[in-house]
């Protein structure tokens, strides 16, 4: 735990922390960009998943829908990673010391693995692609809940603000 | 009945007491609100980008709207219910908050923009008989104004959390 604590203290004294926490409006605006990128992931994965379940975009082949929206997910996740790192740096004693933050990262990795698996599906949804779609929907809902829960969870020893 | 009276009566309801007594319930409602708003914003932004001509240009705007409308309305209903619930936790705080007020004004303007799009812009675009892939000036303006209003709504919403 001391290694994590040392790392967080180092981040707290880094020039990037000073830059991000300098203007008081910057962190809320980074959060707005983070939310807009979440919206991109949500709409993209929802369309892929509803296509697999036969509930939307049924006029297009499944692969076309996956190919179009997986690209959006990749770009949005890159934006989320960049803004997420800035948010962690702005308050290094917070997210890193909460179990739910690491659960969130695990859920994101799993959701992206599911998206990658969806990329290998055929033109017509099968039972497997329907199962992947339901898993993906639940995983992204989990990611959003876990993200919001960082603000409510109890921190580990060594957490600071 | 003033806004103050409404806030007073909301603050003494069962829902208000339940929300303020619980340490986690407000968080759950917030998480639902985030999920709902990403669904609303994601689907609306996609249509807006199509109208501006920046996405999905190979598809007819009407088809896209028809595909996405259930998501937009489903998300909006969920956002409205969760958002209204959040007000009960601190009605005076919200009603007195400048960002909350600005957000409500932007929501009304976004609603008017939708009505204008539906009853004026789209009928004119159809009457103009232009190729479906091109956008009329009205459509591009509709999309641009909608995008700006919804970004304002999200920004104000996020700022409420810092100023309430």
Interface residues (C-beta under 8 A of the other chain):
Chain A: X28 X29 X31 X32 X35 X36 X38 X39 X40 X41 X42 X43 X44 X46 X56 X57 X59 X141 X144 X145 X147 X148 X149 X151 X152
Chain B: X23 X24 X27 X28 X30 X31 X34 X35 X37 X38 X39 X41 X42 X43 X45 X46 X63 X67 X70 X71 X151 X154 X155 X158 X159 X161 X162
